[in-house]
């Protein structure tokens, strides 16, 4: 009798495992359909081998994580609790949860460029809130319908495969599909090893495309955003201060700005040395300390930041094509004495003045901002000095600012044009609660600031973290979601 019971137990387990393989195969097909979103989230590969790698990786990796989910959930349940009806029901619910998570992750990746993770929980929740709050009833209906359809699919597949198990066992297609997926798995890893050795970044930049795949590295992140200097990387970090090929594209539409009649003029004073700044501060006792200002050690880049309100990533392109600052729109007027921007027409009685080493007395009605371009070393990428202003609201802010933030504050707070500041600048209002990443670009290095930590991501793929207040190196891993947000923001006006 024990033997008979044992045989019945073994038979049920064997049938459940056979059913589980066909059930998993059906879910691999569904997972492949849902994961198509990952393939269209980024720019397509530029080479045939990159496209081939993307396809075989998509097939094999999606199949692998689906099969892994089966091994970790349904397989052990079938061994310890071999009751077909209960297992099939639990498997349908678990598969529905898994597919829903996959769809959510694909949605997050398509919109934000990274996968579900705890460090970016705030941005992810904000994304869902924006989508739900616009049309709450429709969003709830769509999500509920999606989950119900997934569950219905799971129940139909579960019942069909169980009741037609004997017919399915006679088919050879299952073995053929399994063999093809195993070949794709081997091919994808072999191609990746070759690409990593031969610096084929069209392939390695896809490392983090699918969930639970290769971790993102600094090189793959830069390659994905066309910021990796391959020549420099191959020449063992030889010096290259040229900006990447940037094709500046004008926004389709910029909001207008209706100035108040009593709008106060603004002077942004830049000084070449600390001594010049000190002399100016002594002559203008209304100036008060605002905050530390992080700026490129390259003075030309800092001047561009302060004049255009943009990272220096766009300096060469906009200077070469003689493009005025985007924020300079009627009735906003500008005056500057900067020789490198002599193509900009100076307006009489300008609302905003951006000048270098200008010691003329400041009118009492004007709001003044002042800081020095001086840097401790020409070999450094960034420098930190102090920003001064006559605006009493800006005293002792307690956080680090950047040169382009001055214009963002001027437009939003002083000239009452916050929409224009958001559309025409890549910067943060110093008095606002902006969530834009604090970024810049200088000498081929992407600069990201978060609280006290400065991240320098070089075009050769190397990176380092620096404490802004103390100046020492910080040993930490890359915060990939934060950097992806910053790189997307950096390239907002790039046509590529």
C-alpha angles and dihedrals in degrees: 000000000000089000091053092049089048091051091050090050092049091046092053091047091049092049092047092051091049090048090047092058092053091043089052091048090055090050091050087061091051092046090052090053094050093044092058085090090071092058093055097041094083136035111284119256115275097221135056092239089051090053092046090050091050092053097046091044091050091051098043101037095046090048091047097053091045091051090045089055089053092050092050098045120015097031097059091040090055090053099048099031108029100178108130100207094049094042092050091050094047091045091053091051094045092047090050090053091047095049091046090053090049091052091048092049091048090051092050093047093048092052103032105023098238139076131255109292139151097239091063096040093121094054092045093051089046090054092053093044092053091051096044098042093055094059108003097170095046093044092051091048093049094048093046091048091049093052092045091050091050091049091047090051091051094049093047093048092044094053095040095051092047096049094043097039095120091052092047092051089062092056119096095199093088092059091045092051092047091050092049092051092049090051090049090050092053092044095050093052093044092050091048092052090050093046092050091052095044096042094243096165093175083074104034093049085070091063097111098033096106125047117266091011130124113328116252115258128195090254095050091046092052093043091052089056095042092246099114113109099214093185091053091046092052092047092057099256099315113180115274119165096172117116119238121263100286121181105193113215122198115234113256092238137006123197120249123244124224107200124209114243091241095049107148121231119245129220119199106192120194121190130198095216140030090239092058091050092049091051090050093049091050090052091050110047092177090075116105133189112265110176143302110292120213112207139158115278086227104089094207091057093049092050090052090051092053095044101041103026089228136110114267088250086094099043100099095042096048094042093049092051093041093236117174120228109282092232092059099099131138122308090021109089131191138202126185139166094203108133095205089059098046089130088075110093113234115232122216114245090007120198092218126039123187111186140166122225092348113159100175112132116268120237114243092237093056125093110228133206121183138174139147128252091211118131130193092229136015088217093065124093097213138026133196122216134153127275118217129195142171090222105106091204090067100057116130098347094180097224135082118259135192132225094255089055089070092067092043089056093044093052096042101038109022103032096029095232103126094150091055091048091053094047102040103035139056096213145093130253105242091217097042136081096243118165096199112128113256101240143156140166130221138158092358093307126119110221122203125179124198118170105304097343124095116195117201113195110188126208090244091064098257122123143181138187121225131191105240095208099041103026098224125129116262118214105221139130121254115276093226100186091051093048093047090053090049095048091049089051091047092055096045094114097035115111093210 
